[in-house]
């Protein structure tokens, strides 16, 4: 069986963000430089000045790979953080990589850190020497640390595991001496092996919780979603129970998921995910391709996710390169940052999921008051 990996076209995305209290319901168009255009007849709206983040010409970061977001409150205002893997353009299968960091006060204008890159390629014997992807970051107020998990690969020695790194400020990162903290080759129950982290958040009773993609035996390497839990930084345990299944044969997400983010409106929680429908061979590995944005939802009192069906047409290319998504609820809207192909390069775009506005637009179009 080939090992499976999210490569340059894919990246995992972000956390299950929730906002305490009752923030003012400000229309983003009133505070952003550009407006928003409705995506077909959906409740999604695309920011007119996308993309909001590229690698901004950093010499070491000519091409961007994985991305992950964190959103927090500082003096009552949101503060947006972005970490990303990036590479110099080379002809090799595994170009040397580093990790960069950028921040934004509004989610539309990101400034790379002047100390970039904030984490470099490890020594050649490390399990993650050749590649790291599926980045997920959470702030742990108890440990007073940013915690990052990711997929790592070493093509020469067969390294294939989940890595852990921590940072006191999001800039100074240290890889765990116990890396990899979980062997992605490890079979658990019906799962033959694991693909990559899909999400990360703090556990309700301490520790960490999130999602990880796993490939079930006899399922042609489909990377489906399972819960991931950890009581501490060392003890990471995927669940044997599937949280979200890949689509049926022929559906856009029939090979599974490359990343996801969760946010809620009212009594409904929404899972925004990057689903893919094709594997492309690259050396010893398979690359997830044909990626589109899907949505599943869970109503109050329910414990299972229900998919909407077809993908949401936010993609910029016909072959689908929607590789990561982050989500955050503010009042009656969900703000989304979606990594996609912009003129041949991966970059981050800004979107809104706004059912109230869509209903108003529909009423206006039909002539109703």
Protein Blocks (a to p, Z undefined) as FASTA:
>chain_A
ZZddddfkbccdddddddehjdddddfklmpfbdcddehjbfbdcdfkbcfbdekopakl
mbccbdddddddeehiacdddddddddddfbfbdcddddddddfklpaccddfkbcfbdc
ddfklmklmpcchiacdddfklopacdddddddfknopacddddddfklmaccddfkbcf
bdfkbcghjbfbdfbdcbdcddfkgpjddddddddehilopacddddddfbfklccddfb
dfbdcddehiaklnbpfbdcdddehjbccddddddfbdcdehjbccdehiadddddddeh
iabdcdfbiadfkbfbfnopafbdcdddehjbccddddddeehiacdddddddfklmmmm
mmmmnopZZ
